Amino acid sequence: MSNDLDELLKQGDKDNLVTNWEKDRIKSKIGVIDFAKAMQQMDRSSIPKDKMVQATIDHLMRVIADNIDDKEKADEIMWSKVLYAKEGS
């Protein structure tokens, strides 16, 4: 086992040994329960079945953008939402 670790380190593949998700996390002011409630607020009754995936993604991105602390990232998400919607049309 030690030889495998030494070999990985020699190859410069040490970044794959541990992934630090926390360093890339964007801080948010919404918890899991509130996120679920926000997603449930989407009115699905007027959405055609063929548009349901696009509408769900649109709603998801809006909920995320509205609840993250980094306003620059929120703007980035909203622009991504707009561009994604244009690609889907």
N, C-alpha and C positions, 0 to 999 in steps of 0.2 A: 504493500500500500504506500509506503513512504517513497518508494521508487516512482510510483505514478505521480505523486505530488511533486517530487523533484523534477520529473519530466515536464509536467505542466508549467512549472515556474520557469524552467529553462526556455520553454517555447514562448514565454511572454504572455501566457494565457491566464495570468493570475486574476484578471478582472472577472473571469467567469466562475471563480470559486465562490464569491459572495456577491449578492445583488443588494444594494442599499436603496430600497424603494423610498425610504423617508426623505432622502436628499432631493428627489425629484417631485415630491408631493406638493400639490398646490393647496394651500390652506383654504378651508371652507367654513362657512357659518351654518351649515346644515348637517344634521346627523342622518343616520340610516333610516330611522323611522320617519322623519320629516321628508326625506328624499322620496321614500315610498309613497307617502301621502301626496306629495307634489306630482308624482308621476300618475297617481290614480285620478287626479283632477282633470286629466285630459278627456274631453268629450268625444267619445268614439262613435256616437250614434249618427253623426252627419258625415262621417268619413267613408268614402267608398273603399271596398276591400283592397282594390289594387293600389290605393294610396296610403294604406294603413302603416306600412313600414316607414315610408317617408315622413308621415305625420308624427309617428312615434319618435323617430330620430330628431326631428325638428323640435318637438316638445322637450326631449331629453337635453338637447343642447341649450335650450332656453333656460331650463331649470338649473343646469350647471352654471351657465354664465351669470345668472341672477344671484347665485349663492357663493361664488368664490370671492376671496378677499382681494386678490390681485386684479385690479380693474383693467390693466393692460392685457392680461391673459383672457379676461372676460370679453374684451373687444375682439381679440383674436378668435375666440370661439364663435362669437356672433358673425364675424366675417366668414369663418369657415362654414357656418350654417347657411349663410346666403349663397356662397359658392357651391356648396353641396346641393342645395335646392335647385340652382340653375342647371347643374349637371343632370339632375334627375328629371328635368322637364322635357 
